[in-house]
């Protein structure tokens, strides 16, 4: 059994265009691969049932292993800002009735020191240090301005974080920013 051509393809050397030569060699490689697969299927059919059971077990194990990798590995990486901050803003489409809050997670390997959060251009919160892997949640009660605390029903429309390592915009127009 063969999937090869009955006769070898004509080779005219340099007279043929490069594209045609590449296409011819590619079709030869595909036909050879098909032929090898057909021979492997024929050999498998000739094996006894115990070999087929073993092959089924190994094939099932490979399928389960691949499925577990697909399930365990996320489809996309965790998105963070330039300083390594992962941001969650509430309320959001998943929780439209939640009280306003802003949760910042330090995904960086280093702690953030002397952190200043600026919300909606006028409210500030100062934190001495947020450890690597640390989570910090801002609520309207924790945000202060010269005129007083942020109203409890005001949303986090714009937010920025400033640290010794630099600054990063966290939220713009109510949406968390990620890179």
Secondary structure, 3 states (H helix, E strand, C coil): CCCCCCCCCCCCHHHCCHHHHHHHHHHHHHHHHHHHHHHHHHHHHHCCHHHHHHHHHHHHHHHHHHHHHHHHCCCCCCCCCCCCEEEEEECECCECCCCCEEEEEECCCCCEEEEEEEECCCEEEEEEEECCCCEEEEEHHHCEECCEECCCCCCCCCEEEEECCEEEEEEECCEECCC
